[in-house]
């Protein structure tokens, strides 16, 4: 089974989430997704997530809690798993995408998202952080190079 990992990278106050526009393959070009990619053989999921974001955007992230549940992809032969993340180093660049864009909550629905990302976008909007600078996204225990949050994370507040 293929596992694809993605990050809902949050920054700013009010909070914004980073989206990436696909440049390939032709059938998906122009559609938007959360940055990430496939987990390699024998690779830990969170290690793959940090690696993929580094390769795609040229930035370092700190990974938080899971966002939503597994989303079936690749004709049912794979799953998409998404985590909250915080930008800790670098400025995002579209190294493998046509464009990257920071989105406010009211801008998320205006983009044409990949079909596999639609359930995640719904979960993202439901759990949107109120103020990600004063309320860091909670972390989970992990292995690999992901960096810890800079402060002890309180429980995440959401708007309803």
PyMOL commands that place a pseudoatom at each C-alpha (Angstrom):
pseudoatom trace, name=CA, resn=UNK, resi=1, chain=A, elem=C, hetatm=0, pos=[0.000, 0.000, 0.000]
pseudoatom trace, name=CA, resn=UNK, resi=2, chain=A, elem=C, hetatm=0, pos=[1.244, 3.470, -0.901]
pseudoatom trace, name=CA, resn=UNK, resi=3, chain=A, elem=C, hetatm=0, pos=[1.336, 6.002, 1.927]
pseudoatom trace, name=CA, resn=UNK, resi=4, chain=A, elem=C, hetatm=0, pos=[1.389, 9.686, 1.006]
pseudoatom trace, name=CA, resn=UNK, resi=5, chain=A, elem=C, hetatm=0, pos=[2.075, 12.219, 3.751]
pseudoatom trace, name=CA, resn=UNK, resi=6, chain=A, elem=C, hetatm=0, pos=[1.267, 15.927, 3.684]
pseudoatom trace, name=CA, resn=UNK, resi=7, chain=A, elem=C, hetatm=0, pos=[1.617, 18.945, 5.951]
pseudoatom trace, name=CA, resn=UNK, resi=8, chain=A, elem=C, hetatm=0, pos=[-0.864, 21.677, 6.828]
pseudoatom trace, name=CA, resn=UNK, resi=9, chain=A, elem=C, hetatm=0, pos=[1.879, 24.241, 7.486]
pseudoatom trace, name=CA, resn=UNK, resi=10, chain=A, elem=C, hetatm=0, pos=[0.566, 27.086, 9.644]
pseudoatom trace, name=CA, resn=UNK, resi=11, chain=A, elem=C, hetatm=0, pos=[2.162, 30.503, 10.096]
pseudoatom trace, name=CA, resn=UNK, resi=12, chain=A, elem=C, hetatm=0, pos=[1.210, 34.042, 11.037]
pseudoatom trace, name=CA, resn=UNK, resi=13, chain=A, elem=C, hetatm=0, pos=[-1.427, 35.873, 12.997]
pseudoatom trace, name=CA, resn=UNK, resi=14, chain=A, elem=C, hetatm=0, pos=[-4.104, 35.619, 11.884]
pseudoatom trace, name=CA, resn=UNK, resi=15, chain=A, elem=C, hetatm=0, pos=[-3.078, 32.090, 10.910]
pseudoatom trace, name=CA, resn=UNK, resi=16, chain=A, elem=C, hetatm=0, pos=[-2.471, 31.088, 7.320]
pseudoatom trace, name=CA, resn=UNK, resi=17, chain=A, elem=C, hetatm=0, pos=[-1.931, 27.655, 5.769]
pseudoatom trace, name=CA, resn=UNK, resi=18, chain=A, elem=C, hetatm=0, pos=[0.471, 26.979, 2.910]
pseudoatom trace, name=CA, resn=UNK, resi=19, chain=A, elem=C, hetatm=0, pos=[-0.933, 25.460, -0.290]
pseudoatom trace, name=CA, resn=UNK, resi=20, chain=A, elem=C, hetatm=0, pos=[0.997, 24.297, -3.356]
pseudoatom trace, name=CA, resn=UNK, resi=21, chain=A, elem=C, hetatm=0, pos=[-0.195, 24.258, -6.969]
pseudoatom trace, name=CA, resn=UNK, resi=22, chain=A, elem=C, hetatm=0, pos=[0.669, 21.126, -8.957]
pseudoatom trace, name=CA, resn=UNK, resi=23, chain=A, elem=C, hetatm=0, pos=[2.700, 21.594, -12.128]
pseudoatom trace, name=CA, resn=UNK, resi=24, chain=A, elem=C, hetatm=0, pos=[2.554, 17.920, -13.179]
pseudoatom trace, name=CA, resn=UNK, resi=25, chain=A, elem=C, hetatm=0, pos=[1.281, 15.428, -14.260]
pseudoatom trace, name=CA, resn=UNK, resi=26, chain=A, elem=C, hetatm=0, pos=[-0.833, 17.132, -16.907]
pseudoatom trace, name=CA, resn=UNK, resi=27, chain=A, elem=C, hetatm=0, pos=[-4.093, 15.725, -15.496]
pseudoatom trace, name=CA, resn=UNK, resi=28, chain=A, elem=C, hetatm=0, pos=[-3.399, 17.361, -12.105]
pseudoatom trace, name=CA, resn=UNK, resi=29, chain=A, elem=C, hetatm=0, pos=[-1.536, 20.510, -13.218]
pseudoatom trace, name=CA, resn=UNK, resi=30, chain=A, elem=C, hetatm=0, pos=[-3.149, 23.663, -11.849]
pseudoatom trace, name=CA, resn=UNK, resi=31, chain=A, elem=C, hetatm=0, pos=[-4.837, 21.909, -8.934]
pseudoatom trace, name=CA, resn=UNK, resi=32, chain=A, elem=C, hetatm=0, pos=[-3.852, 22.649, -5.331]
pseudoatom trace, name=CA, resn=UNK, resi=33, chain=A, elem=C, hetatm=0, pos=[-2.639, 20.385, -2.545]
pseudoatom trace, name=CA, resn=UNK, resi=34, chain=A, elem=C, hetatm=0, pos=[-0.971, 20.458, 0.820]
pseudoatom trace, name=CA, resn=UNK, resi=35, chain=A, elem=C, hetatm=0, pos=[2.785, 19.874, 0.385]
pseudoatom trace, name=CA, resn=UNK, resi=36, chain=A, elem=C, hetatm=0, pos=[4.168, 16.386, 0.925]
pseudoatom trace, name=CA, resn=UNK, resi=37, chain=A, elem=C, hetatm=0, pos=[4.774, 13.149, -0.927]
pseudoatom trace, name=CA, resn=UNK, resi=38, chain=A, elem=C, hetatm=0, pos=[5.263, 9.396, -0.842]
pseudoatom trace, name=CA, resn=UNK, resi=39, chain=A, elem=C, hetatm=0, pos=[6.829, 7.546, 2.058]
pseudoatom trace, name=CA, resn=UNK, resi=40, chain=A, elem=C, hetatm=0, pos=[9.830, 5.581, 0.825]
pseudoatom trace, name=CA, resn=UNK, resi=41, chain=A, elem=C, hetatm=0, pos=[10.412, 1.885, 1.590]
pseudoatom trace, name=CA, resn=UNK, resi=42, chain=A, elem=C, hetatm=0, pos=[11.503, 1.487, 5.221]
pseudoatom trace, name=CA, resn=UNK, resi=43, chain=A, elem=C, hetatm=0, pos=[11.077, 5.237, 5.875]
pseudoatom trace, name=CA, resn=UNK, resi=44, chain=A, elem=C, hetatm=0, pos=[9.177, 6.566, 8.908]
pseudoatom trace, name=CA, resn=UNK, resi=45, chain=A, elem=C, hetatm=0, pos=[6.143, 8.645, 7.922]
pseudoatom trace, name=CA, resn=UNK, resi=46, chain=A, elem=C, hetatm=0, pos=[7.176, 11.797, 9.783]
pseudoatom trace, name=CA, resn=UNK, resi=47, chain=A, elem=C, hetatm=0, pos=[10.748, 11.545, 8.504]
pseudoatom trace, name=CA, resn=UNK, resi=48, chain=A, elem=C, hetatm=0, pos=[9.323, 11.317, 4.972]
pseudoatom trace, name=CA, resn=UNK, resi=49, chain=A, elem=C, hetatm=0, pos=[7.099, 14.337, 5.612]
pseudoatom trace, name=CA, resn=UNK, resi=50, chain=A, elem=C, hetatm=0, pos=[9.994, 16.510, 6.780]
pseudoatom trace, name=CA, resn=UNK, resi=51, chain=A, elem=C, hetatm=0, pos=[12.112, 15.311, 3.808]
pseudoatom trace, name=CA, resn=UNK, resi=52, chain=A, elem=C, hetatm=0, pos=[9.356, 15.914, 1.244]
pseudoatom trace, name=CA, resn=UNK, resi=53, chain=A, elem=C, hetatm=0, pos=[8.648, 19.433, 2.513]
pseudoatom trace, name=CA, resn=UNK, resi=54, chain=A, elem=C, hetatm=0, pos=[12.368, 20.227, 2.468]
pseudoatom trace, name=CA, resn=UNK, resi=55, chain=A, elem=C, hetatm=0, pos=[12.677, 18.939, -1.128]
pseudoatom trace, name=CA, resn=UNK, resi=56, chain=A, elem=C, hetatm=0, pos=[9.497, 20.626, -2.398]
pseudoatom trace, name=CA, resn=UNK, resi=57, chain=A, elem=C, hetatm=0, pos=[9.687, 23.956, -0.573]
pseudoatom trace, name=CA, resn=UNK, resi=58, chain=A, elem=C, hetatm=0, pos=[13.264, 24.354, 0.724]
pseudoatom trace, name=CA, resn=UNK, resi=59, chain=A, elem=C, hetatm=0, pos=[12.078, 24.816, 4.332]
pseudoatom trace, name=CA, resn=UNK, resi=60, chain=A, elem=C, hetatm=0, pos=[12.255, 23.034, 7.671]
pseudoatom trace, name=CA, resn=UNK, resi=61, chain=A, elem=C, hetatm=0, pos=[9.103, 22.219, 9.601]
pseudoatom trace, name=CA, resn=UNK, resi=62, chain=A, elem=C, hetatm=0, pos=[8.150, 20.998, 13.028]
pseudoatom trace, name=CA, resn=UNK, resi=63, chain=A, elem=C, hetatm=0, pos=[5.395, 18.389, 12.854]
pseudoatom trace, name=CA, resn=UNK, resi=64, chain=A, elem=C, hetatm=0, pos=[2.372, 18.456, 15.157]
pseudoatom trace, name=CA, resn=UNK, resi=65, chain=A, elem=C, hetatm=0, pos=[-0.722, 16.273, 15.510]
pseudoatom trace, name=CA, resn=UNK, resi=66, chain=A, elem=C, hetatm=0, pos=[-2.559, 14.419, 12.763]
pseudoatom trace, name=CA, resn=UNK, resi=67, chain=A, elem=C, hetatm=0, pos=[-5.198, 16.363, 10.876]
pseudoatom trace, name=CA, resn=UNK, resi=68, chain=A, elem=C, hetatm=0, pos=[-8.228, 14.268, 9.983]
pseudoatom trace, name=CA, resn=UNK, resi=69, chain=A, elem=C, hetatm=0, pos=[-8.174, 10.561, 9.231]
pseudoatom trace, name=CA, resn=UNK, resi=70, chain=A, elem=C, hetatm=0, pos=[-6.683, 8.403, 6.493]
pseudoatom trace, name=CA, resn=UNK, resi=71, chain=A, elem=C, hetatm=0, pos=[-7.985, 9.380, 3.041]
pseudoatom trace, name=CA, resn=UNK, resi=72, chain=A, elem=C, hetatm=0, pos=[-8.070, 6.627, 0.393]
pseudoatom trace, name=CA, resn=UNK, resi=73, chain=A, elem=C, hetatm=0, pos=[-6.125, 7.501, -2.778]
pseudoatom trace, name=CA, resn=UNK, resi=74, chain=A, elem=C, hetatm=0, pos=[-4.551, 5.845, -5.832]
pseudoatom trace, name=CA, resn=UNK, resi=75, chain=A, elem=C, hetatm=0, pos=[-7.625, 3.811, -6.821]
pseudoatom trace, name=CA, resn=UNK, resi=76, chain=A, elem=C, hetatm=0, pos=[-7.952, 2.566, -3.238]
pseudoatom trace, name=CA, resn=UNK, resi=77, chain=A, elem=C, hetatm=0, pos=[-4.383, 1.213, -3.151]
pseudoatom trace, name=CA, resn=UNK, resi=78, chain=A, elem=C, hetatm=0, pos=[-3.037, 3.959, -0.903]
pseudoatom trace, name=CA, resn=UNK, resi=79, chain=A, elem=C, hetatm=0, pos=[-3.785, 6.473, 1.818]
pseudoatom trace, name=CA, resn=UNK, resi=80, chain=A, elem=C, hetatm=0, pos=[-3.131, 10.148, 2.396]
pseudoatom trace, name=CA, resn=UNK, resi=81, chain=A, elem=C, hetatm=0, pos=[-2.153, 11.126, 5.953]
pseudoatom trace, name=CA, resn=UNK, resi=82, chain=A, elem=C, hetatm=0, pos=[-1.880, 14.779, 6.940]
pseudoatom trace, name=CA, resn=UNK, resi=83, chain=A, elem=C, hetatm=0, pos=[-0.272, 16.463, 9.962]
pseudoatom trace, name=CA, resn=UNK, resi=84, chain=A, elem=C, hetatm=0, pos=[-0.328, 20.001, 11.287]
pseudoatom trace, name=CA, resn=UNK, resi=85, chain=A, elem=C, hetatm=0, pos=[3.100, 21.605, 11.016]
pseudoatom trace, name=CA, resn=UNK, resi=86, chain=A, elem=C, hetatm=0, pos=[4.865, 24.852, 11.760]
pseudoatom trace, name=CA, resn=UNK, resi=87, chain=A, elem=C, hetatm=0, pos=[7.472, 26.558, 9.603]
pseudoatom trace, name=CA, resn=UNK, resi=88, chain=A, elem=C, hetatm=0, pos=[10.700, 26.777, 11.630]
pseudoatom trace, name=CA, resn=UNK, resi=89, chain=A, elem=C, hetatm=0, pos=[13.336, 27.736, 9.030]
pseudoatom trace, name=CA, resn=UNK, resi=90, chain=A, elem=C, hetatm=0, pos=[13.369, 29.146, 5.521]
pseudoatom trace, name=CA, resn=UNK, resi=91, chain=A, elem=C, hetatm=0, pos=[10.955, 30.855, 3.158]
pseudoatom trace, name=CA, resn=UNK, resi=92, chain=A, elem=C, hetatm=0, pos=[8.775, 28.495, 1.095]
pseudoatom trace, name=CA, resn=UNK, resi=93, chain=A, elem=C, hetatm=0, pos=[9.734, 28.325, -2.569]
pseudoatom trace, name=CA, resn=UNK, resi=94, chain=A, elem=C, hetatm=0, pos=[7.937, 26.516, -5.399]
pseudoatom trace, name=CA, resn=UNK, resi=95, chain=A, elem=C, hetatm=0, pos=[10.818, 24.129, -6.152]
pseudoatom trace, name=CA, resn=UNK, resi=96, chain=A, elem=C, hetatm=0, pos=[8.556, 21.364, -7.522]
pseudoatom trace, name=CA, resn=UNK, resi=97, chain=A, elem=C, hetatm=0, pos=[5.253, 23.224, -7.885]
pseudoatom trace, name=CA, resn=UNK, resi=98, chain=A, elem=C, hetatm=0, pos=[3.926, 25.930, -10.182]
pseudoatom trace, name=CA, resn=UNK, resi=99, chain=A, elem=C, hetatm=0, pos=[3.198, 28.176, -7.189]
pseudoatom trace, name=CA, resn=UNK, resi=100, chain=A, elem=C, hetatm=0, pos=[2.944, 28.204, -3.405]
pseudoatom trace, name=CA, resn=UNK, resi=101, chain=A, elem=C, hetatm=0, pos=[0.524, 30.465, -1.594]
pseudoatom trace, name=CA, resn=UNK, resi=102, chain=A, elem=C, hetatm=0, pos=[-0.322, 31.322, 2.024]
pseudoatom trace, name=CA, resn=UNK, resi=103, chain=A, elem=C, hetatm=0, pos=[-4.077, 31.118, 2.528]
pseudoatom trace, name=CA, resn=UNK, resi=104, chain=A, elem=C, hetatm=0, pos=[-6.326, 32.693, 5.117]
pseudoatom trace, name=CA, resn=UNK, resi=105, chain=A, elem=C, hetatm=0, pos=[-9.303, 30.622, 6.201]
pseudoatom trace, name=CA, resn=UNK, resi=106, chain=A, elem=C, hetatm=0, pos=[-11.651, 32.575, 3.905]
pseudoatom trace, name=CA, resn=UNK, resi=107, chain=A, elem=C, hetatm=0, pos=[-9.445, 31.839, 0.856]
pseudoatom trace, name=CA, resn=UNK, resi=108, chain=A, elem=C, hetatm=0, pos=[-9.232, 28.048, 1.173]
pseudoatom trace, name=CA, resn=UNK, resi=109, chain=A, elem=C, hetatm=0, pos=[-12.486, 27.199, -0.626]
pseudoatom trace, name=CA, resn=UNK, resi=110, chain=A, elem=C, hetatm=0, pos=[-11.640, 29.447, -3.598]
pseudoatom trace, name=CA, resn=UNK, resi=111, chain=A, elem=C, hetatm=0, pos=[-8.960, 27.060, -4.931]
pseudoatom trace, name=CA, resn=UNK, resi=112, chain=A, elem=C, hetatm=0, pos=[-9.447, 23.931, -7.053]
pseudoatom trace, name=CA, resn=UNK, resi=113, chain=A, elem=C, hetatm=0, pos=[-8.074, 21.231, -4.692]
pseudoatom trace, name=CA, resn=UNK, resi=114, chain=A, elem=C, hetatm=0, pos=[-6.997, 17.745, -5.709]
pseudoatom trace, name=CA, resn=UNK, resi=115, chain=A, elem=C, hetatm=0, pos=[-9.913, 15.352, -5.118]
pseudoatom trace, name=CA, resn=UNK, resi=116, chain=A, elem=C, hetatm=0, pos=[-7.832, 13.400, -2.572]
pseudoatom trace, name=CA, resn=UNK, resi=117, chain=A, elem=C, hetatm=0, pos=[-7.264, 16.593, -0.562]
pseudoatom trace, name=CA, resn=UNK, resi=118, chain=A, elem=C, hetatm=0, pos=[-10.953, 17.595, -0.308]
pseudoatom trace, name=CA, resn=UNK, resi=119, chain=A, elem=C, hetatm=0, pos=[-11.684, 15.588, 2.891]
pseudoatom trace, name=CA, resn=UNK, resi=120, chain=A, elem=C, hetatm=0, pos=[-8.508, 17.035, 4.421]
pseudoatom trace, name=CA, resn=UNK, resi=121, chain=A, elem=C, hetatm=0, pos=[-9.500, 20.577, 3.446]
pseudoatom trace, name=CA, resn=UNK, resi=122, chain=A, elem=C, hetatm=0, pos=[-12.843, 20.018, 5.181]
pseudoatom trace, name=CA, resn=UNK, resi=123, chain=A, elem=C, hetatm=0, pos=[-11.042, 18.794, 8.332]
pseudoatom trace, name=CA, resn=UNK, resi=124, chain=A, elem=C, hetatm=0, pos=[-8.637, 21.739, 8.094]
pseudoatom trace, name=CA, resn=UNK, resi=125, chain=A, elem=C, hetatm=0, pos=[-11.470, 24.264, 8.001]
pseudoatom trace, name=CA, resn=UNK, resi=126, chain=A, elem=C, hetatm=0, pos=[-13.218, 22.561, 10.934]
pseudoatom trace, name=CA, resn=UNK, resi=127, chain=A, elem=C, hetatm=0, pos=[-10.077, 22.639, 13.073]
pseudoatom trace, name=CA, resn=UNK, resi=128, chain=A, elem=C, hetatm=0, pos=[-8.666, 25.986, 11.906]
pseudoatom trace, name=CA, resn=UNK, resi=129, chain=A, elem=C, hetatm=0, pos=[-6.299, 27.442, 14.536]
pseudoatom trace, name=CA, resn=UNK, resi=130, chain=A, elem=C, hetatm=0, pos=[-7.499, 30.715, 16.053]
pseudoatom trace, name=CA, resn=UNK, resi=131, chain=A, elem=C, hetatm=0, pos=[-4.041, 32.213, 16.607]
pseudoatom trace, name=CA, resn=UNK, resi=132, chain=A, elem=C, hetatm=0, pos=[-1.141, 29.947, 15.756]
pseudoatom trace, name=CA, resn=UNK, resi=133, chain=A, elem=C, hetatm=0, pos=[1.477, 32.246, 17.281]
pseudoatom trace, name=CA, resn=UNK, resi=134, chain=A, elem=C, hetatm=0, pos=[0.015, 32.252, 20.780]
pseudoatom trace, name=CA, resn=UNK, resi=135, chain=A, elem=C, hetatm=0, pos=[-1.518, 28.782, 20.468]
pseudoatom trace, name=CA, resn=UNK, resi=136, chain=A, elem=C, hetatm=0, pos=[0.993, 26.363, 18.954]
pseudoatom trace, name=CA, resn=UNK, resi=137, chain=A, elem=C, hetatm=0, pos=[-0.284, 23.204, 17.371]
pseudoatom trace, name=CA, resn=UNK, resi=138, chain=A, elem=C, hetatm=0, pos=[0.154, 20.300, 19.804]
pseudoatom trace, name=CA, resn=UNK, resi=139, chain=A, elem=C, hetatm=0, pos=[3.027, 17.963, 19.058]
pseudoatom trace, name=CA, resn=UNK, resi=140, chain=A, elem=C, hetatm=0, pos=[3.119, 14.217, 18.927]
pseudoatom trace, name=CA, resn=UNK, resi=141, chain=A, elem=C, hetatm=0, pos=[6.030, 11.958, 19.823]
pseudoatom trace, name=CA, resn=UNK, resi=142, chain=A, elem=C, hetatm=0, pos=[8.098, 11.181, 16.756]
pseudoatom trace, name=CA, resn=UNK, resi=143, chain=A, elem=C, hetatm=0, pos=[11.423, 9.951, 15.544]
pseudoatom trace, name=CA, resn=UNK, resi=144, chain=A, elem=C, hetatm=0, pos=[13.565, 11.525, 12.853]
pseudoatom trace, name=CA, resn=UNK, resi=145, chain=A, elem=C, hetatm=0, pos=[14.835, 15.021, 12.218]
pseudoatom trace, name=CA, resn=UNK, resi=146, chain=A, elem=C, hetatm=0, pos=[11.645, 16.989, 12.930]
pseudoatom trace, name=CA, resn=UNK, resi=147, chain=A, elem=C, hetatm=0, pos=[12.373, 19.834, 15.314]
pseudoatom trace, name=CA, resn=UNK, resi=148, chain=A, elem=C, hetatm=0, pos=[10.388, 20.337, 18.542]
pseudoatom trace, name=CA, resn=UNK, resi=149, chain=A, elem=C, hetatm=0, pos=[8.147, 23.351, 19.108]
pseudoatom trace, name=CA, resn=UNK, resi=150, chain=A, elem=C, hetatm=0, pos=[9.876, 26.319, 20.666]
pseudoatom trace, name=CA, resn=UNK, resi=151, chain=A, elem=C, hetatm=0, pos=[7.581, 26.351, 23.677]
pseudoatom trace, name=CA, resn=UNK, resi=152, chain=A, elem=C, hetatm=0, pos=[5.414, 23.888, 25.538]
pseudoatom trace, name=CA, resn=UNK, resi=153, chain=A, elem=C, hetatm=0, pos=[2.275, 23.574, 23.405]
pseudoatom trace, name=CA, resn=UNK, resi=154, chain=A, elem=C, hetatm=0, pos=[-1.059, 24.285, 25.092]
pseudoatom trace, name=CA, resn=UNK, resi=155, chain=A, elem=C, hetatm=0, pos=[-4.238, 22.624, 23.877]
pseudoatom trace, name=CA, resn=UNK, resi=156, chain=A, elem=C, hetatm=0, pos=[-5.152, 23.899, 20.401]
pseudoatom trace, name=CA, resn=UNK, resi=157, chain=A, elem=C, hetatm=0, pos=[-8.119, 26.252, 20.175]
pseudoatom trace, name=CA, resn=UNK, resi=158, chain=A, elem=C, hetatm=0, pos=[-10.423, 26.011, 17.178]
pseudoatom trace, name=CA, resn=UNK, resi=159, chain=A, elem=C, hetatm=0, pos=[-13.082, 28.295, 15.788]
pseudoatom trace, name=CA, resn=UNK, resi=160, chain=A, elem=C, hetatm=0, pos=[-16.573, 26.989, 15.169]
for i in range(1, 160): cmd.bond("trace and resi %d" % i, "trace and resi %d" % (i + 1))
show_as sticks, trace
zoom trace
